[in-house]
Amino acid sequence: MPSKITDWPELPYAAWQGTCTSLHLWSQIVGKLRLAKTPWLNHSWHVALYVTPRGLATSPITDGSRTFEIIFDFDAHRLRIETSDGASRALPLQPQSVADFYAKLLSTLRELGIEAHIHGKPNEIPDAIPFKDDRAPREYDREYATRFWRVLMQADRVFKTFRTGFLGKASPVHFFWGSFDMAVTRFSGRTAPPHPGGVPNLPDPVTREAYSHEVSSAGFWPGGAGSDAAFYSYAYPEPKGFRDTKVRPAEAFFDPKMAEFFLPYASLRAAKDPDATLLEFLQSTYEAAANAASWDRKALECSLGVPGVPRAVPAG
């Protein structure tokens, strides 16, 4: 059954800018805890957060012989910490400074016997203030935090369907706390030229490792810098002719400054069938990248998956 407009709530950036900024900074602290305790996985896949039926979570993090998980629960509006030995704690998600959130979380982890040392400054944010020094009041609007999670839940569902149509290497559908966006990435199998780097407060070796191979990447960005939420799609390295390709739906456009295709979230909400519209955007922008870069599409692609039905494999 296709989704309805009510499944995709309004998310005007002007209305939730303060909460969006708070969650971006708080999620960086939580994500850095996963980063500090997890062996490096290609393209920084080991740092991401994942959508759950109640919010965003780290997935299990190893701590010696046990594991723990941190969950942003946007239904109960709590930050939950759960351990494999049965312990749990919860901190309220509420208006508070970054410094207070940081201190409370680390103190609570210590109560659980979890020691964690993280890089104490945000990544991918210009003029970043160290967490312990960021004492400015921060907003938390429960209504918009819930809306944000609901959009992520719907986007996660459609992205996972899109991911089934690719046989080659593909990332999980995951949420990156540095850039504060959800992403799913397809790989051609070929290496890419070294990325130039230059991302604010992100070491160039991290960026270069993330873009070590040729990609077509798409995702959802909840808004920022005065711009409303949008779906995006880009190719690295950008092949000749990519930006000039006509993609679908008609509301999608290429932004030369960002070097990405965008589909405004508001346009998706206005569509008769939001699921089909988003899949159309994902597929047409992927095709733009794959065709322009001469990917071996026959070897890399398959039909979209169907629940309970094995993918058909030709005999022989």
Secondary structure, 3 states (H helix, E strand, C coil): CCCCHHHCCCCCHHHHHHHHHHHHHHHHHHHHHHHHHCCCCHHHHHHCEEECCCEEECCCEEECCEEEEEEEECCCCEEEEEECCCCEEEEECCCCCHHHHHHHHHHHHHHCCCCCCCCCCCCCCCCCCCHHHCCCCCCCCHHHHHHHHHHHHHHHHHHHHHHCCECCCECCCEEECCCCEEEEEEEEEEECCCCCCCCCCCCHHHHHHHCCEEEEEEEEECCECCECCEEEEEEECCCCCCCCCCCCCCCCEEECCCCEEEEEHHHHHHCCCHHHHHHHHHHHHHHHHHHHCCCCHHHHECCCCECCECCCCCCC
